Amino acid sequence: MGHGPGHGRGGHGPIKDHYDYGDANGYSFDVLYADGRWDRVERGTSRPLDPNNLVTGVNVLCP
């Protein structure tokens, strides 16, 4: 699996891959899955993601 999403600038970024964790070093972000579900990774935290679900995008939550 490797590296999770969470590195980059604010906004929405398309992705088509599987990830097992997210690491929010700067801003919080939402990981969007192909089945319509999502997970939020809060600023300054790391957390597990659903490695069996295809990630289709990430929304970085800028203040």
matplotlib code that plots the C-alpha trace (Angstrom):
import matplotlib.pyplot as plt

x = [0.0, 2.6, 2.1, -1.3, -2.8, -2.3, 0.7, 0.0, -2.0, -5.7, -8.6, -9.7, -7.4, -8.4, -6.9, -7.4, -5.5, -5.8, -4.4, -4.1, -3.6, -3.7, -1.3, -2.4, 0.7, -0.9, -4.6, -7.4, -8.7, -11.5, -10.6, -13.4, -14.0, -15.5, -18.6, -19.6, -18.2, -15.5, -13.0, -11.7, -8.1, -7.8, -4.9, -1.8, -3.0, -2.6, -5.3, -6.0, -8.1, -10.1, -7.4, -10.0, -11.9, -10.7, -9.9, -11.2, -10.3, -9.2, -10.6, -8.2, -10.0, -8.3, -9.5]
y = [0.0, 2.5, 6.2, 7.7, 10.9, 14.2, 15.9, 18.9, 22.2, 22.9, 22.0, 18.8, 16.3, 13.2, 9.9, 6.3, 4.0, 2.2, 3.6, 2.1, 5.4, 9.2, 11.7, 15.3, 17.3, 20.6, 20.9, 18.4, 16.5, 14.2, 11.0, 10.1, 6.5, 5.0, 3.7, 7.2, 6.9, 9.2, 9.4, 12.6, 13.0, 15.8, 18.3, 17.1, 13.5, 10.2, 7.5, 4.2, 4.3, 1.5, -0.3, -2.4, 0.6, 2.6, 6.2, 8.5, 11.9, 14.0, 17.4, 19.5, 21.6, 25.0, 27.6]
z = [0.0, 1.0, 1.4, 2.1, 0.7, 2.4, 0.8, -1.4, -1.7, -0.9, -3.1, -4.8, -6.4, -8.4, -7.3, -8.4, -6.0, -2.7, 0.6, 4.0, 6.0, 5.7, 7.2, 7.6, 8.2, 7.4, 6.7, 7.4, 4.4, 3.3, 1.4, -1.1, -1.9, -5.1, -3.2, -2.1, 1.5, 2.8, 5.7, 7.3, 8.5, 11.0, 10.9, 12.7, 12.8, 11.0, 10.8, 9.0, 5.8, 4.1, 2.1, 0.2, -1.1, -4.2, -3.4, -6.1, -4.7, -1.8, -0.6, 1.4, 3.9, 4.0, 6.6]

ax = plt.figure().add_subplot(projection="3d")
ax.plot(x, y, z, "-o")
ax.set_aspect("equal")
plt.show()
